[in-house]
Amino acid sequence: MISNILEIKKYLAKDFIKKIFLLTGQKSYKESGAKNIFDKILLNKNTVTYYKKEYIPKFQELKKIISSLEKFNPDLILAIGGGTVIDYAKIANCLSSNTSSDQIKSGALKLKKKSILCAIPTTAGSGAEVTENAVLYLDKIKFSVENKLIKPDKYFLLPEFVVKSDKYLKASSGFDAIAQAIESFLSLKSNDQSANFSIKSLNYSLSNYEKFIKFPKYENASNMCLAANLSGKAISIARTTAPHAVSYPFTSLYNISHGHAVSLTLSNFLKFNYVNLSRSENRAILSKKYKILFNLTKTKSIDDFCSYMDFLKKSAGLESKLSNLKINLDSALEKIISGINIKRLKNNPIEINTLDIKKILNEIK
């Protein structure tokens, strides 16, 4: 599954690829080393480049990307970057420039694929290169576009691009991969296939995450790329749960990186689910899954397991307390609650309500 530059050269040399729309981030494109390589590969191709500007996928910038795409009409969209770049490319490839904000809000979207889409991630985190959903923010509220049409047609995993990302980005995106694997494993929509992807992902991530952040090398970057890719395959089937649902307002309102935002409540929700096992319709299955997670992390109890997850966070330099992130929960609580993705809450293995969420948020204030 790990790729090399020669494979990409061969793919882009195909006769049907004459016009390429390159979507990337100016900083990540240069600092990952992708610019040095692709400037040469694309030299003889008719290429239009769009450098995304927003930190998270926003509707107004999406409209600009769609307009550029429709004007150029490429044979291939090449998305090189993190989750924002790839999500932009996935949505822009299937929506028209006259898509309204009301259609985004209602989910009443007319999707039609414009071009072949190839994704090359420069972070090891979201697994966006293999998922059939993408995130879009409108008025600081998170919406999802979910359809098999938006899934990239081709992807390449290049650890040499990922290994050069900064420490915080490694920590945040890597934790997102871990959280996705755990959440999809416990999700009500989990099945044998998604659970298999989750376990394989965790086998890669848990043994490489710390080394990847502190001593990044090609080998541990490769393993984290695989972990992210597998976690993406897992959530494509099972979706994420409460920690992801609660994370989005922290990103949209306070610009906290997505994986970091997810990490804020992951341990708390894992403990909540375990303590409330008696409320599960599939108590025996959920209990067995927790035992598998204990075995994977070499822990013996829920407290031990949560301490291990908190250790990973601390070791990676991800702040856990809202006050240290300059978030006053007392004044921001209702705004955070209103921005939570209710749909994701429905996948949580234990039914959860607003009072439960408020209690958990107060635990991290």
C-alpha positions in Angstrom: 0.0 0.0 0.0 3.0 2.4 0.4 3.8 4.0 -2.9 6.8 5.6 -4.6 7.4 8.5 -6.9 8.0 6.2 -9.9 4.4 4.8 -9.6 3.0 8.4 -9.6 5.1 9.3 -12.6 3.8 6.3 -14.5 0.2 7.1 -13.5 0.4 10.8 -14.5 2.1 9.9 -17.8 -1.1 8.1 -19.0 -2.4 9.4 -22.3 -5.8 10.3 -21.0 -4.3 12.7 -18.5 -3.6 16.0 -20.3 -5.2 18.6 -18.1 -4.6 18.5 -14.4 -6.2 20.6 -11.7 -3.8 20.7 -8.7 -5.4 21.4 -5.4 -3.0 21.9 -2.5 -1.9 24.1 0.4 0.9 26.5 -0.4 2.8 25.8 2.9 2.2 22.1 3.0 3.0 21.7 -0.7 6.4 23.2 -0.2 7.4 22.0 3.2 6.4 18.4 2.5 8.8 18.3 -0.4 5.9 17.7 -2.9 6.6 20.9 -4.7 10.2 19.9 -5.7 8.9 16.6 -7.1 5.6 17.6 -8.8 6.9 20.8 -10.4 9.1 18.5 -12.5 6.5 15.8 -13.0 3.8 18.3 -14.1 6.2 20.4 -16.3 4.8 19.2 -19.6 1.2 19.0 -18.4 -1.5 21.6 -18.8 -1.9 22.4 -15.1 -4.0 24.9 -13.1 -3.0 25.1 -9.4 -5.4 26.3 -6.7 -3.8 26.9 -3.3 -6.4 26.6 -0.5 -6.4 29.4 2.0 -8.8 28.3 4.8 -7.7 26.2 7.7 -10.9 24.1 7.6 -13.1 23.4 4.6 -15.5 26.4 4.3 -18.4 26.8 1.9 -17.3 30.2 0.4 -13.9 28.9 -0.6 -15.5 25.7 -1.9 -17.5 27.8 -4.3 -14.3 29.4 -5.6 -12.7 26.0 -6.1 -15.8 24.6 -8.0 -15.8 27.7 -10.2 -12.1 27.2 -11.1 -12.7 23.5 -11.8 -15.7 24.1 -14.1 -13.8 26.8 -16.0 -10.7 24.5 -16.5 -12.6 21.2 -17.0 -9.6 18.9 -16.2 -9.0 15.3 -16.9 -7.7 14.8 -13.4 -7.9 16.5 -10.1 -4.8 16.0 -8.1 -5.3 16.7 -4.3 -2.0 16.9 -2.4 -2.4 17.9 1.2 -4.1 17.2 4.5 -7.7 16.5 5.3 -8.9 20.0 4.3 -7.4 19.8 0.8 -8.7 16.3 0.1 -12.2 17.1 1.5 -12.4 20.2 -0.7 -11.4 18.1 -3.8 -13.9 15.4 -3.0 -16.8 17.8 -2.6 -15.8 20.2 -5.4 -15.5 17.3 -7.9 -19.2 16.4 -7.4 -21.1 19.7 -6.8 -21.9 22.5 -9.2 -21.1 26.1 -8.7 -24.8 27.0 -8.3 -25.1 24.7 -5.2 -26.7 26.8 -2.4 -26.1 27.0 1.3 -29.6 25.8 1.9 -28.9 22.6 -0.1 -25.8 22.1 2.0 -27.8 22.5 5.2 -30.6 20.3 4.2 -28.4 17.6 2.6 -30.6 17.8 -0.6 -27.6 17.8 -2.9 -27.3 16.8 -6.6 -24.0 15.1 -7.1 -22.4 14.5 -10.5 -18.7 13.6 -10.9 -16.7 16.0 -13.0 -13.3 14.3 -13.2 -11.0 11.5 -12.0 -9.7 12.4 -8.5 -6.3 11.3 -7.2 -5.5 12.0 -3.5 -2.0 12.2 -2.0 -2.1 12.9 1.7 0.7 14.9 3.4 -0.5 14.0 6.9 -1.1 10.6 8.5 -4.4 11.1 10.1 -7.9 11.3 8.5 -7.7 8.6 5.9 -9.7 11.0 3.7 -8.1 9.3 0.6 -10.4 6.3 1.1 -13.6 7.6 2.7 -16.9 8.3 1.1 -17.6 11.4 3.2 -16.2 14.9 3.6 -16.5 17.8 6.0 -17.7 21.3 5.1 -18.3 24.2 7.5 -21.0 26.7 6.9 -21.5 29.6 9.4 -19.1 27.8 11.7 -21.4 24.7 11.8 -20.1 21.4 10.5 -21.9 19.5 7.7 -21.1 16.3 6.0 -21.3 15.3 2.4 -21.7 11.5 2.2 -21.8 9.7 -1.1 -19.8 7.0 -2.9 -19.2 9.4 -5.8 -16.9 11.6 -3.7 -14.5 8.9 -2.8 -11.1 9.4 -4.6 -10.6 7.1 -7.6 -6.9 6.7 -6.9 -4.5 7.5 -4.0 -0.8 7.2 -3.2 0.7 7.0 0.2 4.1 8.7 0.3 5.7 8.7 3.8 8.5 11.0 2.6 5.9 13.8 2.4 4.4 13.0 5.8 7.6 12.7 7.8 8.4 16.4 7.1 5.2 17.8 8.7 5.6 19.8 12.0 5.4 18.1 15.4 2.0 19.5 16.3 0.5 18.3 13.0 2.0 14.9 13.5 0.6 14.7 17.0 -2.9 15.9 16.1 -3.4 14.0 12.8 -1.9 10.8 14.3 -4.2 11.0 17.3 -7.1 11.4 14.9 -6.1 8.0 13.3 -6.1 6.4 16.7 -9.4 7.9 17.7 -11.0 6.9 14.4 -9.9 3.3 14.8 -11.2 3.1 18.4 -14.5 4.9 17.8 -15.3 2.9 14.7 -14.5 -0.3 16.6 -17.1 0.6 19.3 -19.6 2.2 16.9 -23.1 0.8 16.6 -22.5 0.5 12.9 -19.3 -1.6 13.4 -19.2 -5.0 11.6 -16.5 -7.7 11.2 -14.9 -5.9 8.3 -14.7 -2.5 9.9 -13.5 -4.1 13.2 -10.7 -5.8 11.3 -9.6 -2.5 9.8 -9.7 -0.9 13.2 -7.6 -3.5 14.9 -5.0 -3.5 12.1 -4.9 0.3 12.3 -4.3 0.3 16.0 -1.6 -2.3 15.7 0.3 0.2 13.5 -0.5 3.4 15.3 -0.1 2.4 18.9 3.4 1.0 18.4 4.6 4.0 16.2 2.7 7.1 17.3 5.2 8.3 19.9 8.3 7.5 17.7 6.7 9.2 14.8 6.3 12.5 16.7 9.6 12.5 18.6 11.9 10.6 16.2 10.2 10.8 12.8 11.7 8.5 10.2 10.5 6.9 7.0 9.6 3.6 8.7 7.4 5.0 11.4 5.9 7.5 9.0 5.0 4.6 6.7 3.3 2.8 9.5 1.3 5.8 10.5 0.3 6.3 6.9 -1.0 2.7 6.9 -2.7 3.3 10.3 -4.5 6.4 9.0 -5.5 4.7 5.8 -7.0 1.7 7.6 -8.8 3.9 10.1 -10.3 5.7 7.1 -11.6 2.4 5.8 -13.0 1.6 9.2 -15.0 4.8 9.6 -16.2 4.5 6.0 -18.2 1.5 7.2 -18.9 2.2 10.9 -18.5 6.0 11.2 -17.2 7.8 14.3 -19.0 8.4 17.6 -19.3 10.9 20.4 -15.6 12.2 20.6 -15.8 13.2 17.0 -19.3 14.6 17.3 -18.2 16.9 20.1 -14.9 17.9 18.5 -16.2 20.0 15.6 -17.2 23.2 17.5 -13.7 23.3 19.0 -12.2 23.4 15.5 -14.7 25.8 14.0 -14.9 28.2 17.0 -11.4 28.0 18.4 -9.2 26.8 15.5 -8.1 23.8 17.4 -6.7 21.2 15.0 -9.2 18.4 14.4 -7.3 15.5 15.9 -6.4 17.6 18.9 -10.1 18.6 19.3 -11.1 14.9 19.2 -8.4 14.0 21.8 -10.0 16.4 24.3 -12.9 14.1 25.2 -11.9 10.7 23.9 -10.8 9.2 27.2 -13.9 10.6 29.0 -16.3 9.1 26.5 -14.5 5.8 26.5 -15.0 5.7 30.3 -18.6 6.9 30.0 -19.4 4.0 27.6 -17.7 1.4 29.8 -19.3 2.6 33.0 -22.7 2.5 31.3 -22.3 -1.0 29.7 -25.5 -2.1 31.4 -27.4 0.3 29.1 -26.1 -1.3 25.9 -28.3 -3.5 23.9 -25.3 -5.6 23.0 -23.5 -5.5 26.4 -21.6 -8.8 25.9 -20.2 -7.7 22.5 -19.3 -4.2 23.8 -17.6 -5.7 26.8 -15.6 -8.0 24.6 -14.5 -5.1 22.4 -13.2 -3.2 25.5 -11.2 -6.3 26.5 -9.7 -6.4 23.0 -8.7 -2.7 23.4 -7.2 -3.5 26.8 -5.1 -6.2 25.2 -4.0 -4.0 22.4 -2.8 -1.3 24.8 -1.5 -3.8 27.4 -3.9 -2.4 30.1 -6.1 -4.3 32.5 -9.0 -2.0 33.4 -10.9 1.0 32.1 -9.0 3.4 34.4 -5.7 1.9 33.2 -6.8 2.2 29.6 -7.9 5.8 29.9 -4.6 6.6 31.7 -2.8 5.1 28.8 -4.7 7.3 26.3 -4.0 10.3 28.4 -0.4 9.5 28.5 -0.3 9.3 24.7 -1.8 12.8 24.6 0.6 14.2 27.1 3.6 12.6 25.4 2.5 14.1 22.1 2.1 17.6 23.6 -1.6 17.8 23.1 -3.2 20.0 25.8 -6.1 18.4 27.7 -7.6 21.3 29.6 -9.9 23.8 28.0 -8.7 26.6 30.4 -5.2 26.1 29.1 -6.5 26.5 25.6 -8.0 29.8 26.7 -11.6 28.5 26.4 -13.9 29.6 29.2 -16.4 26.8 29.3 -18.9 28.6 31.5 -19.4 31.3 28.9 -18.9 29.0 25.8 -20.9 25.9 26.9 -24.1 26.5 25.0 -22.3 27.7 21.9 -20.3 24.4 21.9 -23.4 22.3 22.5 -25.2 23.9 19.6 -22.3 23.1 17.2 -22.2 19.3 18.0 -22.9 16.8 15.2 -26.0 15.0 16.5 -25.8 12.4 13.7 -22.5 11.1 15.0 -23.9 10.9 18.5 -26.3 8.3 17.3 -23.4 5.9 16.4 -22.2 6.0 20.0 -22.6 2.5 21.6 -24.4 4.0 24.6 -27.2 6.5 24.2 -26.0 9.9 25.2 -27.8 13.2 26.0 -27.0 16.9 26.4 -26.6 16.5 30.2 -24.0 13.7 29.7 -22.1 15.9 27.3 -22.1 18.9 29.6 -20.8 16.7 32.5 -18.0 15.4 30.3 -17.1 18.9 29.1 -16.9 20.1 32.7 -14.5 17.3 33.4 -12.0 18.9 31.0 -12.6 22.6 31.8 
